[in-house]
Amino acid sequence: NIRGFDVSAADIAVNGMYGLAPYGHVPVEFAERVEVLRGPSALLTGITPDGSVGGLINLVPKRAGDKPQTTVTADYTSGSQVGGHVDAGRRFGADNQFGARVNAVHREGETGVGEQEKGRDFASLALDYRGDRLRLSFDGYMSREEFANGSPFNAQVAESIPAPPASDTNMVPGLYGMQEYQTGVARAEYDFNQHLTGYASFGVLTGHQSGYITSTHVTGIDLAGAGTGYSVFRNEFLDSVSSEVGLRANFATGDVGHEVVVGATQLEQATGFSYIRASFPTNIYAPAQTVLSAVSGDPPTQEKRTLTSVAIADTLSFLDDKVQATLGMRRQQVDVTSYDNAGVQSGAYDEFAFTPA
């Protein structure tokens, strides 16, 4: 939540590009830093996939430093959750022009909730090349999380609020779920001369989650703790292709300096899900075994979206850079098509807008 507005996990950028961060729990082990910009950011990056307007969150991946570095970390969480994290970076070549940074994480075990287990695996690879004029980089990662015998849930009481159950009570035993994402991003920069630089980036993400990830709840709880439980099985996918290209120029007109950027971005996404819900009587003090129901097969595509934009901005500097002013404009195109479960188009939206700043 930034400036009173929700920020969706879908609206987190990686190196300024949307559609490449995993949903749910966003890993930070591969990030050098997390940048947060409060306020409107459409001029900088274009519209966010889910339309968050409060600000921008950007993950900047780690790179290998000039000195060799290896870190091994062990961790313990509640229950018997144990894990480890390895972070290693090296540079190679006569001038250290080649670099590689690897991060790997594994965690598993029982949680603080009775008989619930969770596991997590994450691995990332960052490669880069630093030449006199040419700079190249590649970032790839794999993220997988899974849980067994229990799920997050919400509860709604019928009248008065009953006494709380023990904090380690497994409210919805038997539930399970998994989510996994794979991403690859390549970037190139080239200095044509000391005043002009070109850049281009291309990235893809594939994601899938299945199981009782969200929407599990217990309703109508009375003072004796009895209520109705609902288990919701979801099978969902997300495919993203994100790209950008542009030029950066710096020059002066008299005593005024200019840093001009002209760029274009495009994000193509396809999403789809299927779900099934089951209900069962339960009690928050003695939870019943959850009724399980699952859907199989690949979910149908329900939405395709293409976000395309072109922007130009000029940062003017005065008085030896003591005063700066940025002027710019972005043209944003939003093209969304929705489909029903039979694959028949059910809706469409195709509009554009100009964003000055």
N, C-alpha and C positions, 0 to 999 in steps of 0.2 A: 504494500500500500504506500503510494507516494503522493503527497499533497492531497490526501483524501480520496484518491482514485485507486481502484484495484489494478494490479499488474499481473497479468496471466503468465504462467510459465512459458507459454508459447511466444511471449513477447520479449524473451531474453535473447540478446544478440551474442554472437561469437565473432570477435574481430569486426564488429559493426554490421554483421550480416544476420538476418533473421532466418528462422526455420531450421537452424542447425544445432540447437540446444535440446537435450532430452526433456521431456515433460516430467512431472512428478518431482522426484528429488534430483536436483541439478548437482552433479559432482563438481567439487572445487579443487580436487587434488591436482588437476592438470592446469589450473589457472594461476598465472603470475599475479594477477590482481582482478578485482571486480570493480568496474567503474559504474558510478551512479550519477546520472544527470537529472536534476530536478527541473521540471517544467517542460514545455513543448519541445519536441525533438524531431518533428516531421521533416524539417529542412535538412537535418544532418543525415538521417537514415531512411526516410520515407515512412509510410504508414506501417504500424505494427500489424502482425497477422490477426490478432484478436482485438485490435483497436484500443489498446491502453493509451491513455493520454496524459497520465500524471508525470511521466518521466521515462528515462531510458536506463536499462541495466545491460552492461556489456561485459562479457568475459574475455580477457586477454590471455591466450595460452602461454605457458612457459616456453622459454628457449634455453638452449645450452649456453652457459656462461663461458668466459674465457678461461676460467679455472675449472679443472675436473671436480665433479661434485657427486657424492652418493650419500643418501640418507635412508635409513631403515627405521620405521616407527611401528611399535606394537601398541594395540589399544584394547581396552576392556570396557564394556558397557554393562547395563543391568542384566540380571539373569546370568547366562553364561555366554554372552555375545563377545567373541574375541576376534581379533583381526590384525592385519598388518598392511603396511604401505611402504613401497620401495620407490624412490625417486632418484634417478641417475641421469647425469648429463655429461657429455664429452664434446670437444671440438677437435677437428682433424684438418690436415693440410698444412702446407708451409706457412700460411698466414692465418691459420685457424678459420679458413673460409667455410668449412663444412661443420655442421653441428647436429647433434642428436640428443633428444631428451625423452626419457621413458618414465612413465608412472604406472604402477600396478597396485591394485588394492584387492584384498579378499577379506570377507568377514562372514561369520556364520555362528549359529548357536541359538539357544533358547533366550527369549526375551523376559521382561519382567511380568508378562502376562502368562498365566498358568498354561503350560504345555504348548505355547506358541513358539514357532521357530522362524527365523529370518536369515536370509543369505544375501550377500552382495558381492559382485565382481565388477571391477572396472580396470581398463587398461587404455593407455594413450601413448601415441608416438608422435613426436614433433621433430621434423627435419627442416634444416634451413641452409641456405647458401648465401654468403655475403661476398659479392664481387665488387670491383671498382664502380661499375655502373648497374650491374644486374643483381637483383636480390630475389631469391626464390624461397618458398616455404611450403610445407605440407603438414597438416594436423589431422590425425585420425584417432578415433576413440571407439571403444565398445563398452556399453554400460548395461548391466543386467541386475535386477533385483527380484527376489521371490520370497514368498512367505507361505507357511503351512499352519493349519489348525488355528484359525482365528483371523479376524480382519478388523480394521478401524470401523466404527459405527457411530450413529447418533441415536439419541433416545428422546422420546416425547411423552410427557406424562398426560394422563387423562384429566386429573383434577388437582389435588394437592401434591406437593413434591414428597415422595417417600424417602426413607433413610437410604443413604448410598450403600451399595454393596462393597465388599472388600476390593481394594484397588487392583489386585492381581487376578480378579475374576475374569475368566474367558467368556465373554457375553455371547459370542457366536462361534462355538467350537466347530471344527471341521472345515472351515472355509480356507481357500488357498488362492494364490494369484501370482502372476509373473508379468514383468515388463522389461523390454530390452530395446536398445537403440544402438545403431552403428552410424558413424559420420566420417566423412572425409572432406577436407577443404584444402585446395591448392591456391597459392597466390604468387603473383609475379609483379615486380616493380623494375622499371628501367629509366635511368637518367639519360635523356637525350643530350642534355647539356646542363650547365649549372642552374639554368632557369626553368627547365621543363622536365617533368617526370610523368611517365605513364604507368598505370597500374590496372590489374585485372585479377579477379578472384572467381572461383567456381567451387561450389560445395554441394554435397548430396547427403541426405539423411533418410534412413529407413527405420521405422519403429513399429513395434507390435506389443500389445498387452492383452492378457486374457485372464479370466478368473473373477473373483469377487473383490474388485479393486475399489469401487465406490458405491455409494447409494445403499449400503447395508444399514438397516435401521430397525428399531423397536418402537412401536407406537402403542398408545392407549394404556400406559403403565399405571396400575392402581396402587393404593397404599400397601397392598400385600406383595407388590412387585410383579404381578402378572401382567402380561401384555402380548402383543402379536409381533413376531419377528418377520422380517423380509430379507431374503437373500437375493442379490441381483448379480447374475453372471454376465460379464461383458467380454466381447471379442472385438478388438479394435486395431486398426492400422493407421499409419501416417507415413507418407512419402513426400519428401521435399527436395526441390532443386533450386538453389540460390546462386545468383551471380551478380557481379558488378564490374564496371569498367569505367575508366576516367582518366583525366589529365589534371596535373597540378602545375601551376606556373607562378613564378615570383618575378616581379619587376618593379620599377619606380617610374612615376610621372612627376618630375620636379622633386619636391620634398615629401611626396606622399608615396609610401610603399604599398604594394599590392600583393596579395596571395590569392590567386584565383583557382577555383576548383570547378571543373565541369565533369559531371558523372551521370551514369545511368545504372539502375538496379532492376532486377527482376526476381520474383519469388513465385515458383509454381508448387502448389501443394494438392495432394489428393488424400482424402480421409474417408473412412467408413467404419461402421460398427454394427453389431447385432447384439441383442441382449435378451434375457429371459428372467422372470422374477417368480419366486416361490414364497409362500407365507406359511407360518407355523406358530403354534402357541408356545410361549416360553415364560420364564420368570427370571428377573435380574438377580435373584438370590440363589437360584438353582437353574442355570441356563439349560435348556433342552438341546439335544443334538440338532444342528441346523439341517433343514431340508435342502438338499443340493439338487440343482438342475443346471445343465450346461448346454451351450450351443456349439456345434462343430462346423468345420468348413471355413472357407475364407469369407469374411464379411463383405457385403456389397459396397461399392463406392457410392457415397452419399453426397460428397461435395468435391468440386474442383475449383480452385481459385488461382488467379494470376494477378499479382501485384507488380505493376510496372511503373517506373518513375524516371524522370530526367530532371537534373538540377544544375544550377549555376550559382556560385557564391563568391563574393570578393571581400576579403578582410583588408581594410585600409588602415594604415598605421601612420601616426603623426608624432612629431616632437620626440624623435629617437625612440619610437615604439612605446612612449608613455601613454599614448591615447590610441585606442583601436576601435574601429567600427566595422561590423559585418553586415553586409547587405546580400540578400539572396532570394531565390525563388525555386520552388519545386513543382513540377506537374506530376500528379499522381493518378494512375489509372487503376481501378478496381474492377475485376471481371470475375464473377462468382456464378457457378452453375450448380444447382442441386438436383438430386435424383431420388426416386423412390426405391423401395426394395427390389422392384422388378427391373431397375436400370432405366426407367423412363424419366426423362427430364421433367422436374416438377417446379422449377423456378430458375430465374436468371436475373443477374444485376450487372450492369456494365456502365460505369460513370467515371468521370474524372473531376479533379479539383486542383486549383492552384494554391500553394501555400507560400506566402511571402514571409520574410522575417528581416 
